[in-house]
Amino acid sequence: MAACGSELLLVLVTISVCLVDSNPNVYGLARTQSYVYYTKSDWGGLPSTDVRPLETPVPYVVIHHTYIPGACGTPEQCKADMRSMQNYHISMGWGDIGYNFCVGSDGGVYEGRGWDNIGIHAGRANNNSIGICLIGDWRVEDPPEAMLESTKALIRTGVLNGKVSTAYKLVGHRQVMATECPGNAIMTIYIELLVCAYIVDIASSGAVFRGQDADDDNEVSSYDFPYVTRSMWHARPPKEKIPLQSPVPYVVIHHSYSPPACYDGVTCRQAMRSMQNFHMDSRGWWDIGYNFAVGSDGAAYEGRGWTVLGAHALHFNNISIGICLIGDWRFLVPPSNQLKSAKALINAGVELGYIKSDYKLVGHRQVRETECPGDALFHEIQTWDHWSSFPASYKDLDKIDLTGSQNKS
């Protein structure tokens, strides 16, 4: 597993006595806190086009957080977030919101795919798990007590109704995928489950998930932010590849100028294909030039990736990762979710060992004679951690150790 997946900050909870109520109530539970339940129609959800029956009772419950959108404290806000997540997941071709259920900070429980349908939230674990998403970014802050109590009550509902095994295993998303999700705060909270359950380290348990050949691209995020692989945006195969020696000491920020900003999965995938076609067919390069791009939908899009030499900053390609913020950012600063995911992508590169921990962040104009990444974005990145004023321009490159061979493609 990746580095963030191996840091399993867990509290082992083993309860030897099961107290199963003989009168299950879907919306409230004896001896536990009840919760307000919102059906898909209550929050204005669209009908699913991906209905595959889930074999129950499932042996696993997988806990997630959203990262984006942030925490919601009212039913109206949470309902809007549910619609936003469903629209985004549908734009990714998943047919519905990925999660089985979501829980808001107010303790409200929001139906996603429900108890009886396979979700798209945890790769190979989809086929034998229920995915519950705690809406918000819980990497640092603790989720509210109401959210945790409703989550526990929801799980007990599943047990009492035969949807979740009485001996289920509770896991965090990071235990079944290479991701920081559901955030360190959730993973370090002691959850006093009221049923026979335990938190388990999947990596060391030898567990085998049904459907081992499941498509790993059907994954809400293999990082702690929305992430779109090459296959998901239908990238062309590269003509050739040159390995990139890592960890690299620099990150170079670009804007695309054209195509313009994209605000949904469909448009951003089109933008990625457009850039790749231009770079390969008009420029004669081997692939899209950037290692990654980030859309105004808040998703990071895989270009050449972490391990392949990019073609984004001549003379600087072999010592840097190039990240393009899709859009024209000469006059406007990119949306906050785009900036947030760009920073998270860089942090992931550091944690995974592809970027040096003391890396320097520069704008494209600092290493080439260009206005890229646009005045507004350039002023923004000057406030980021690790931004470096040197090199000030391409004229300073002769003072930098540019190791390795350079190829235009």
DOKEBA-981032 format. One record per residue (C-alpha): residue in one letter; residue number from 1; x, y, z. Coordinates in steps of 0.5 Angstrom, whole numbers, plus 500, padded with zeros to 3 digits. Layout:
VOKE  rest   nr   xx   yy   zz
VOKE     A  NUM    X    Y    Z
...
***
This chain:
VOKE  rest   nr   xx   yy   zz
VOKE     M    1  500  500  500
VOKE     A    2  502  507  499
VOKE     A    3  505  511  505
VOKE     C    4  499  514  507
VOKE     G    5  495  508  507
VOKE     S    6  500  505  511
VOKE     E    7  500  510  517
VOKE     L    8  494  506  520
VOKE     L    9  492  510  526
VOKE     L   10  487  505  529
VOKE     V   11  484  504  536
VOKE     L   12  482  496  536
VOKE     V   13  476  495  539
VOKE     T   14  473  488  541
VOKE     I   15  467  487  544
VOKE     S   16  465  480  546
VOKE     V   17  458  481  548
VOKE     C   18  453  482  542
VOKE     L   19  447  486  544
VOKE     V   20  442  485  538
VOKE     D   21  435  488  539
VOKE     S   22  429  484  537
VOKE     N   23  425  490  534
VOKE     P   24  429  493  529
VOKE     N   25  427  500  527
VOKE     V   26  430  503  521
VOKE     Y   27  430  510  523
VOKE     G   28  431  510  531
VOKE     L   29  434  504  535
VOKE     A   30  433  502  542
VOKE     R   31  438  504  547
VOKE     T   32  442  508  542
VOKE     Q   33  441  515  539
VOKE     S   34  436  516  534
VOKE     Y   35  437  520  528
VOKE     V   36  433  524  522
VOKE     Y   37  434  520  516
VOKE     Y   38  433  523  509
VOKE     T   39  431  519  503
VOKE     K   40  434  520  496
VOKE     S   41  428  524  494
VOKE     D   42  428  528  500
VOKE     W   43  435  531  498
VOKE     G   44  433  531  491
VOKE     G   45  437  526  488
VOKE     L   46  437  523  481
VOKE     P   47  435  516  479
VOKE     S   48  441  511  479
VOKE     T   49  443  508  472
VOKE     D   50  447  503  476
VOKE     V   51  443  499  480
VOKE     R   52  447  492  482
VOKE     P   53  444  488  488
VOKE     L   54  449  488  494
VOKE     E   55  449  481  497
VOKE     T   56  448  482  504
VOKE     P   57  449  482  510
VOKE     V   58  456  485  508
VOKE     P   59  462  483  512
VOKE     Y   60  465  490  512
VOKE     V   61  463  498  513
VOKE     V   62  468  503  510
VOKE     I   63  468  510  513
VOKE     H   64  470  516  508
VOKE     H   65  470  523  509
VOKE     T   66  469  528  503
VOKE     Y   67  475  533  503
VOKE     I   68  470  537  498
VOKE     P   69  465  539  500
VOKE     G   70  466  541  507
VOKE     A   71  462  540  513
VOKE     C   72  455  541  512
VOKE     G   73  451  544  519
VOKE     T   74  444  544  516
VOKE     P   75  439  540  512
VOKE     E   76  439  545  507
VOKE     Q   77  446  545  506
VOKE     C   78  447  537  507
VOKE     K   79  442  536  501
VOKE     A   80  446  541  497
VOKE     D   81  452  537  498
VOKE     M   82  449  531  496
VOKE     R   83  446  533  490
VOKE     S   84  453  536  488
VOKE     M   85  457  530  490
VOKE     Q   86  452  526  486
VOKE     N   87  452  530  480
VOKE     Y   88  460  530  480
VOKE     H   89  460  522  481
VOKE     I   90  455  522  475
VOKE     S   91  459  526  471
VOKE     M   92  465  521  472
VOKE     G   93  460  515  469
VOKE     W   94  458  512  476
VOKE     G   95  451  513  475
VOKE     D   96  449  515  482
VOKE     I   97  453  518  488
VOKE     G   98  458  513  490
VOKE     Y   99  457  512  497
VOKE     N  100  451  508  500
VOKE     F  101  450  513  506
VOKE     C  102  452  520  508
VOKE     V  103  452  523  515
VOKE     G  104  452  531  516
VOKE     S  105  455  535  522
VOKE     D  106  448  536  524
VOKE     G  107  447  528  525
VOKE     G  108  442  527  519
VOKE     V  109  443  521  515
VOKE     Y  110  442  522  508
VOKE     E  111  441  516  503
VOKE     G  112  446  514  497
VOKE     R  113  445  508  494
VOKE     G  114  442  505  500
VOKE     W  115  443  498  503
VOKE     D  116  441  494  497
VOKE     N  117  446  496  492
VOKE     I  118  453  496  490
VOKE     G  119  457  503  491
VOKE     I  120  463  506  488
VOKE     H  121  467  508  494
VOKE     A  122  473  503  495
VOKE     G  123  475  499  489
VOKE     R  124  475  492  490
VOKE     A  125  471  492  497
VOKE     N  126  465  495  494
VOKE     N  127  462  488  493
VOKE     N  128  462  486  500
VOKE     S  129  462  493  504
VOKE     I  130  457  499  506
VOKE     G  131  460  505  504
VOKE     I  132  459  511  509
VOKE     C  133  461  518  508
VOKE     L  134  462  523  514
VOKE     I  135  461  530  510
VOKE     G  136  467  534  511
VOKE     D  137  474  535  511
VOKE     W  138  476  531  517
VOKE     R  139  484  530  517
VOKE     V  140  485  535  523
VOKE     E  141  479  537  526
VOKE     D  142  474  532  530
VOKE     P  143  467  530  527
VOKE     P  144  462  533  531
VOKE     E  145  459  528  536
VOKE     A  146  452  528  533
VOKE     M  147  455  526  527
VOKE     L  148  459  520  530
VOKE     E  149  453  518  534
VOKE     S  150  448  518  528
VOKE     T  151  454  514  524
VOKE     K  152  454  508  530
VOKE     A  153  446  508  530
VOKE     L  154  446  507  522
VOKE     I  155  451  501  523
VOKE     R  156  447  498  528
VOKE     T  157  441  499  524
VOKE     G  158  444  495  518
VOKE     V  159  446  490  523
VOKE     L  160  439  489  526
VOKE     N  161  436  489  519
VOKE     G  162  440  484  516
VOKE     K  163  444  488  512
VOKE     V  164  451  488  516
VOKE     S  165  454  482  519
VOKE     T  166  453  482  526
VOKE     A  167  461  480  526
VOKE     Y  168  462  486  521
VOKE     K  169  469  489  521
VOKE     L  170  470  497  521
VOKE     V  171  475  500  516
VOKE     G  172  477  506  514
VOKE     H  173  478  508  507
VOKE     R  174  485  508  507
VOKE     Q  175  485  501  509
VOKE     V  176  483  498  503
VOKE     M  177  485  504  498
VOKE     A  178  492  508  497
VOKE     T  179  489  514  501
VOKE     E  180  489  519  507
VOKE     C  181  481  518  507
VOKE     P  182  477  518  512
VOKE     G  183  482  523  515
VOKE     N  184  487  522  521
VOKE     A  185  482  525  526
VOKE     I  186  477  520  525
VOKE     M  187  482  514  525
VOKE     T  188  484  516  532
VOKE     I  189  477  517  535
VOKE     Y  190  475  511  539
VOKE     I  191  468  509  537
VOKE     E  192  465  505  542
VOKE     L  193  461  501  538
VOKE     L  194  454  497  541
VOKE     V  195  455  491  537
VOKE     C  196  460  485  536
VOKE     A  197  465  489  531
VOKE     Y  198  472  491  531
VOKE     I  199  477  495  527
VOKE     V  200  481  491  523
VOKE     D  201  488  493  519
VOKE     I  202  486  490  512
VOKE     A  203  493  490  510
VOKE     S  204  495  485  515
VOKE     S  205  489  481  516
VOKE     G  206  489  477  510
VOKE     A  207  482  479  508
VOKE     V  208  480  477  501
VOKE     F  209  475  482  498
VOKE     R  210  470  479  493
VOKE     G  211  471  481  486
VOKE     Q  212  478  481  486
VOKE     D  213  478  483  478
VOKE     A  214  473  490  480
VOKE     D  215  475  496  476
VOKE     D  216  480  500  481
VOKE     D  217  478  506  477
VOKE     N  218  471  506  480
VOKE     E  219  474  509  486
VOKE     V  220  471  516  489
VOKE     S  221  479  518  490
VOKE     S  222  485  514  491
VOKE     Y  223  488  520  494
VOKE     D  224  485  524  500
VOKE     F  225  482  529  494
VOKE     P  226  478  527  488
VOKE     Y  227  483  524  483
VOKE     V  228  482  522  476
VOKE     T  229  486  517  472
VOKE     R  230  488  517  465
VOKE     S  231  484  511  463
VOKE     M  232  478  515  466
VOKE     W  233  479  521  462
VOKE     H  234  480  516  456
VOKE     A  235  487  518  455
VOKE     R  236  491  516  449
VOKE     P  237  497  511  450
VOKE     P  238  504  515  450
VOKE     K  239  508  514  444
VOKE     E  240  514  513  449
VOKE     K  241  516  514  456
VOKE     I  242  522  517  460
VOKE     P  243  523  515  467
VOKE     L  244  523  521  472
VOKE     Q  245  528  521  477
VOKE     S  246  525  522  484
VOKE     P  247  524  525  489
VOKE     V  248  524  531  485
VOKE     P  249  527  538  488
VOKE     Y  250  522  543  484
VOKE     V  251  514  543  483
VOKE     V  252  512  548  477
VOKE     I  253  505  551  477
VOKE     H  254  502  552  470
VOKE     H  255  495  555  467
VOKE     S  256  493  552  461
VOKE     Y  257  490  559  458
VOKE     S  258  486  555  453
VOKE     P  259  482  550  454
VOKE     P  260  478  555  459
VOKE     A  261  476  553  466
VOKE     C  262  472  547  467
VOKE     Y  263  467  546  472
VOKE     D  264  465  539  472
VOKE     G  265  468  532  470
VOKE     V  266  465  532  463
VOKE     T  267  468  538  461
VOKE     C  268  475  537  465
VOKE     R  269  476  530  461
VOKE     Q  270  474  534  455
VOKE     A  271  480  539  457
VOKE     M  272  485  533  458
VOKE     R  273  483  530  451
VOKE     S  274  484  537  448
VOKE     M  275  491  538  451
VOKE     Q  276  493  531  450
VOKE     N  277  491  532  442
VOKE     F  278  494  539  442
VOKE     H  279  501  537  445
VOKE     M  280  501  530  441
VOKE     D  281  499  532  434
VOKE     S  282  501  540  434
VOKE     R  283  507  540  438
VOKE     G  284  509  533  436
VOKE     W  285  510  531  444
VOKE     W  286  510  524  446
VOKE     D  287  504  525  451
VOKE     I  288  500  531  454
VOKE     G  289  506  535  457
VOKE     Y  290  504  536  464
VOKE     N  291  505  531  470
VOKE     F  292  498  533  473
VOKE     A  293  492  538  472
VOKE     V  294  487  540  476
VOKE     G  295  480  543  474
VOKE     S  296  475  548  477
VOKE     D  297  471  542  479
VOKE     G  298  476  540  485
VOKE     A  299  479  534  482
VOKE     A  300  486  532  480
VOKE     Y  301  487  529  473
VOKE     E  302  493  524  472
VOKE     G  303  497  527  466
VOKE     R  304  504  523  465
VOKE     G  305  504  522  473
VOKE     W  306  509  521  478
VOKE     T  307  514  517  475
VOKE     V  308  515  519  467
VOKE     L  309  519  525  465
VOKE     G  310  514  531  463
VOKE     A  311  514  536  457
VOKE     H  312  512  542  461
VOKE     A  313  518  547  462
VOKE     L  314  524  546  458
VOKE     H  315  531  545  461
VOKE     F  316  527  544  468
VOKE     N  317  523  537  466
VOKE     N  318  528  532  469
VOKE     I  319  528  536  476
VOKE     S  320  520  538  477
VOKE     I  321  513  535  477
VOKE     G  322  509  540  472
VOKE     I  323  502  541  475
VOKE     C  324  497  545  470
VOKE     L  325  491  549  473
VOKE     I  326  486  548  468
VOKE     G  327  484  555  465
VOKE     D  328  486  562  464
VOKE     W  329  488  565  471
VOKE     R  330  491  572  468
VOKE     F  331  486  576  472
VOKE     L  332  482  572  476
VOKE     V  333  484  567  482
VOKE     P  334  482  560  481
VOKE     P  335  476  557  485
VOKE     S  336  478  555  492
VOKE     N  337  477  548  491
VOKE     Q  338  482  548  485
VOKE     L  339  487  551  489
VOKE     K  340  486  546  495
VOKE     S  341  486  540  491
VOKE     A  342  493  543  488
VOKE     K  343  496  543  494
VOKE     A  344  493  537  497
VOKE     L  345  496  533  490
VOKE     I  346  503  536  492
VOKE     N  347  503  534  499
VOKE     A  348  501  527  497
VOKE     G  349  507  527  492
VOKE     V  350  511  529  498
VOKE     E  351  508  523  502
VOKE     L  352  509  518  497
VOKE     G  353  516  520  496
VOKE     Y  354  516  523  489
VOKE     I  355  517  530  491
VOKE     K  356  523  532  496
VOKE     S  357  520  534  503
VOKE     D  358  524  541  502
VOKE     Y  359  522  542  495
VOKE     K  360  521  549  492
VOKE     L  361  515  551  488
VOKE     V  362  516  556  482
VOKE     G  363  511  559  477
VOKE     H  364  512  557  470
VOKE     R  365  515  564  468
VOKE     Q  366  520  563  473
VOKE     V  367  524  558  469
VOKE     R  368  521  560  462
VOKE     E  369  520  566  458
VOKE     T  370  512  566  459
VOKE     E  371  507  570  462
VOKE     C  372  504  563  465
VOKE     P  373  501  561  470
VOKE     G  374  498  568  469
VOKE     D  375  499  574  474
VOKE     A  376  493  572  478
VOKE     L  377  495  565  479
VOKE     F  378  502  567  480
VOKE     H  379  501  572  486
VOKE     E  380  497  567  489
VOKE     I  381  502  561  489
VOKE     Q  382  507  566  492
VOKE     T  383  503  566  498
VOKE     W  384  504  558  498
VOKE     D  385  509  554  503
VOKE     H  386  515  552  499
VOKE     W  387  514  558  494
VOKE     S  388  521  560  492
VOKE     S  389  523  567  489
VOKE     F  390  529  564  486
VOKE     P  391  530  563  480
VOKE     A  392  527  569  478
VOKE     S  393  527  568  471
VOKE     Y  394  530  563  466
VOKE     K  395  536  567  466
VOKE     D  396  538  564  473
VOKE     L  397  538  557  470
VOKE     D  398  545  557  469
VOKE     K  399  546  557  477
VOKE     I  400  542  551  478
VOKE     D  401  544  544  477
VOKE     L  402  540  541  472
VOKE     T  403  542  534  472
VOKE     G  404  540  529  467
VOKE     S  405  538  529  460
VOKE     Q  406  533  533  457
VOKE     N  407  528  531  451
VOKE     K  408  523  536  448
VOKE     S  409  517  530  448
***
